[in-house]
Amino acid sequence: MGNGALAELRTLLGNDSVLSADADTETYLIDQLRNYRGRALAVVLPRSTEQVVAIVGWCREHRVAIVPQGGNTGYCGGATPDESGRELVLALQRMNRVRAVSAADFSMTVEAGCVLARVQQAAAEAGRFFPLSLGSQGSCQIGGNLATNAGGVNVLRYGMTRDLVLGVEAVLPDGSIYNGLSALRKDNTGYNLGSLLIGSEGTLAVITAATLKLWPQMRSTATAFVAVTSAQAAIELLGMLRTQVGDRLNSFEYLPRSAVQLACEQFDSLQDPFESPYDSYLLIEISSAGLEDLDDLLQTALTSDSASELILDAVLATSERQRQAFWHLREKVPEAQRRAGGSLKYDVSVQVSQLPAFLAQVSEWVTANVPDGFLVCYGHAGDGNLHCNISQRPDAPLAGFLAREPAIKRRVHDMVKEFGGSISAEHGIGQQKVEELERYASPVKLELMRRLKHTIDPLGIMNPGKVLRS
Ligand SMILES: Cc1cc2nc3c(=O)[nH]c(=O)nc-3n(C[C@H](O)[C@H](O)[C@H](O)COP(=O)(O)OP(=O)(O)OC[C@H]3O[C@@H](n4cnc5c(N)ncnc54)[C@H](O)[C@@H]3O)c2cc1C
């Protein structure tokens, strides 16, 4: 690739939209968690859908692969280019306009580069609520959320990102614009192409905008930190709460003692909500658009005779500050793991009812087979989604612990398969799990995915090597 081709790109986009000096591209070539690093021909920063069309046209002509990048917070290396130095990173950060908010339609249309926290804020300014909520919401972008079909802490009530989207605008690898933006709630006119792009991790198209569903703003919230007798008790309590508080139940997060202890040890600002340690905890949140006494509702539900048998201790947040403190404890677990040393992470799901048995089996296996590590298996229990992580013991050598990764991964993923679960519940495949997908997905599914990829992207220029082997 000669300098002339890059000069062409500069003429198309303007000099300040094509970065090629090492100092300028550095942060785009490594993911936020510093697990993946690549090289790139350049990083381009388009300002509009038309500029994305121009970039895709240039890439087709020069047979250059495109790596779309949002907030770069993904866990699977999907937004990191390979090491060839021949790929182009297309970062959407400048396409960050809120195009429209329609309070009447309970919808909003935003550009892909809008940071999730800004989307939530724009909805709130219109008296509406956008429920997608992740620990990375200050950095991740709505385009990245669509591309990964992100989950988060409100999936139990509102579903994954796919359930929150009415329409998608995207630039396809042939340079055409697919304009599916629409606030229509019902539209059964053929295949749902927007839905196909959601979760495609940049391998089918560059998502440039989306029309999102909004909900009434929540006016009442109640949050509790609860110690339960076991994971089985947690799932029984979930069923009980769902029948008692109905769809007010937003979040039902599970934390074992190991997670709470690690977070409190690593961050002075965090406090164990209880004086005594317990094996299993839940962070439960309910909310309502109406003005209701939800503290009373949650307290009544948690103190009912049948709930009392499952609960060892519980504390209701009496202020917004205390509520935030509960959530910080939950959200700081991944960072606490990082600070404490090496960790191996598996984002898996099983059917909710199978969660206690799965947890028991993983725990038994780790205790017996990973003497230099301990289990920190926590997460969105209401959806059966656990971040099944194993942390290095402080006194164990890191190299030996990390060397066990292939065997640990195989056993954890095999167990997930035996339980009929998923080896990637909410983080996607990226470059991290391509072989795992090949191993565990059905041949029919894989073949259909390959055919779809080839039909939409026959030149293979969209994020090659991610999700599917190129
Ligand atoms: C602290 C922390 C907490 C997290 N919590 C959660 C959680 O609870 N639930 C969850 O699901 N995830 C979570 N994540 C993971 C991550 O934030 C999500 O996967 C998020 O959706 C990624 O968005 P992004 O904008 O950072 O995308 P990136 O990391 O930039 O990209 C992710 C993938 O999407 C593609 N992509 C990005 N933008 C576009 C676009 N416009 N068009 C086409 N393809 C695109 C990329 O090529 C890549 O394959 C967390 C991450 C961190 C660091």
The ligand as an SDF file (V2000), in Angstrom:
LIG
                    3D

 53 58  0  0  0  0  0  0  0  0999 V2000
  -16.0480   -2.3150   33.2690 C   0  0  0  0  0  0  0  0  0  0  0  0
  -16.7630   -3.0320   32.1650 C   0  0  0  0  0  0  0  0  0  0  0  0
  -18.0360   -3.5380   32.4130 C   0  0  0  0  0  0  0  0  0  0  0  0
  -18.7290   -4.2100   31.3990 C   0  0  0  0  0  0  0  0  0  0  0  0
  -19.9740   -4.7020   31.6650 N   0  0  0  0  0  0  0  0  0  0  0  0
  -20.6510   -5.3330   30.6880 C   0  0  0  0  0  0  0  0  0  0  0  0
  -21.9520   -5.8640   30.9340 C   0  0  0  0  0  0  0  0  0  0  0  0
  -22.4790   -5.8100   32.0340 O   0  0  0  0  0  0  0  0  0  0  0  0
  -22.5940   -6.4400   29.9090 N   0  0  0  0  0  0  0  0  0  0  0  0
  -22.0380   -6.5360   28.6560 C   0  0  0  0  0  0  0  0  0  0  0  0
  -22.6890   -7.0650   27.7430 O   0  0  0  0  0  0  0  0  0  0  0  0
  -20.8100   -6.0670   28.4010 N   0  0  0  0  0  0  0  0  0  0  0  0
  -20.1000   -5.4760   29.3800 C   0  0  0  0  0  0  0  0  0  0  0  0
  -18.8500   -5.0050   29.1250 N   0  0  0  0  0  0  0  0  0  0  0  0
  -18.2410   -5.1940   27.7860 C   0  0  0  0  0  0  0  0  0  0  0  0
  -18.4180   -4.0120   26.8020 C   0  0  0  0  0  0  0  0  0  0  0  0
  -18.5520   -2.7900   27.4930 O   0  0  0  0  0  0  0  0  0  0  0  0
  -19.6060   -4.2580   25.8760 C   0  0  0  0  0  0  0  0  0  0  0  0
  -19.3530   -5.3810   25.0740 O   0  0  0  0  0  0  0  0  0  0  0  0
  -19.9380   -3.0500   24.9900 C   0  0  0  0  0  0  0  0  0  0  0  0
  -21.1660   -3.2840   24.3380 O   0  0  0  0  0  0  0  0  0  0  0  0
  -18.8700   -2.7610   23.9400 C   0  0  0  0  0  0  0  0  0  0  0  0
  -19.1070   -1.4750   23.3780 O   0  0  0  0  0  0  0  0  0  0  0  0
  -17.9140   -0.5990   22.7630 P   0  0  0  0  0  0  0  0  0  0  0  0
  -18.5080    0.6260   22.2030 O   0  0  0  0  0  0  0  0  0  0  0  0
  -16.8350   -0.4340   23.7540 O   0  0  0  0  0  0  0  0  0  0  0  0
  -17.4520   -1.5670   21.5790 O   0  0  0  0  0  0  0  0  0  0  0  0
  -15.9670   -1.9410   21.1210 P   0  0  0  0  0  0  0  0  0  0  0  0
  -15.2410   -2.6300   22.2060 O   0  0  0  0  0  0  0  0  0  0  0  0
  -15.3180   -0.7840   20.5070 O   0  0  0  0  0  0  0  0  0  0  0  0
  -16.3250   -3.0130   19.9730 O   0  0  0  0  0  0  0  0  0  0  0  0
  -16.9180   -4.2470   20.2820 C   0  0  0  0  0  0  0  0  0  0  0  0
  -17.2550   -4.9700   18.9700 C   0  0  0  0  0  0  0  0  0  0  0  0
  -18.2600   -4.2610   18.2640 O   0  0  0  0  0  0  0  0  0  0  0  0
  -17.7710   -3.8300   16.9850 C   0  0  0  0  0  0  0  0  0  0  0  0
  -18.2890   -2.4830   16.7720 N   0  0  0  0  0  0  0  0  0  0  0  0
  -18.1620   -1.4160   17.5940 C   0  0  0  0  0  0  0  0  0  0  0  0
  -18.8220   -0.3680   17.0860 N   0  0  0  0  0  0  0  0  0  0  0  0
  -19.3670   -0.7820   15.9170 C   0  0  0  0  0  0  0  0  0  0  0  0
  -20.1670   -0.1560   14.9210 C   0  0  0  0  0  0  0  0  0  0  0  0
  -20.5600    1.1140   15.0360 N   0  0  0  0  0  0  0  0  0  0  0  0
  -20.5420   -0.8930   13.8470 N   0  0  0  0  0  0  0  0  0  0  0  0
  -20.1650   -2.1880   13.7130 C   0  0  0  0  0  0  0  0  0  0  0  0
  -19.4220   -2.8170   14.6280 N   0  0  0  0  0  0  0  0  0  0  0  0
  -19.0350   -2.1210   15.7190 C   0  0  0  0  0  0  0  0  0  0  0  0
  -16.2630   -3.9230   17.0660 C   0  0  0  0  0  0  0  0  0  0  0  0
  -15.6950   -4.1670   15.7900 O   0  0  0  0  0  0  0  0  0  0  0  0
  -16.0840   -5.0880   18.0170 C   0  0  0  0  0  0  0  0  0  0  0  0
  -16.2020   -6.3040   17.3180 O   0  0  0  0  0  0  0  0  0  0  0  0
  -18.1290   -4.3560   30.1250 C   0  0  0  0  0  0  0  0  0  0  0  0
  -16.8440   -3.8280   29.8860 C   0  0  0  0  0  0  0  0  0  0  0  0
  -16.1560   -3.1830   30.8870 C   0  0  0  0  0  0  0  0  0  0  0  0
  -14.7930   -2.6200   30.5910 C   0  0  0  0  0  0  0  0  0  0  0  0
  1  2  1  0
  2  3  1  0
  2 52  2  0
  3  4  2  0
  4  5  1  0
  4 50  1  0
  5  6  2  0
  6  7  1  0
  6 13  1  0
  7  8  2  0
  7  9  1  0
  9 10  1  0
 10 11  2  0
 10 12  1  0
 12 13  2  0
 13 14  1  0
 14 15  1  0
 14 50  1  0
 15 16  1  0
 16 17  1  0
 16 18  1  0
 18 19  1  0
 18 20  1  0
 20 21  1  0
 20 22  1  0
 22 23  1  0
 23 24  1  0
 24 25  2  0
 24 26  1  0
 24 27  1  0
 27 28  1  0
 28 29  2  0
 28 30  1  0
 28 31  1  0
 31 32  1  0
 32 33  1  0
 33 34  1  0
 33 48  1  0
 34 35  1  0
 35 36  1  0
 35 46  1  0
 36 37  1  0
 36 45  1  0
 37 38  2  0
 38 39  1  0
 39 40  1  0
 39 45  2  0
 40 41  1  0
 40 42  2  0
 42 43  1  0
 43 44  2  0
 44 45  1  0
 46 47  1  0
 46 48  1  0
 48 49  1  0
 50 51  2  0
 51 52  1  0
 52 53  1  0
M  END
$$$$
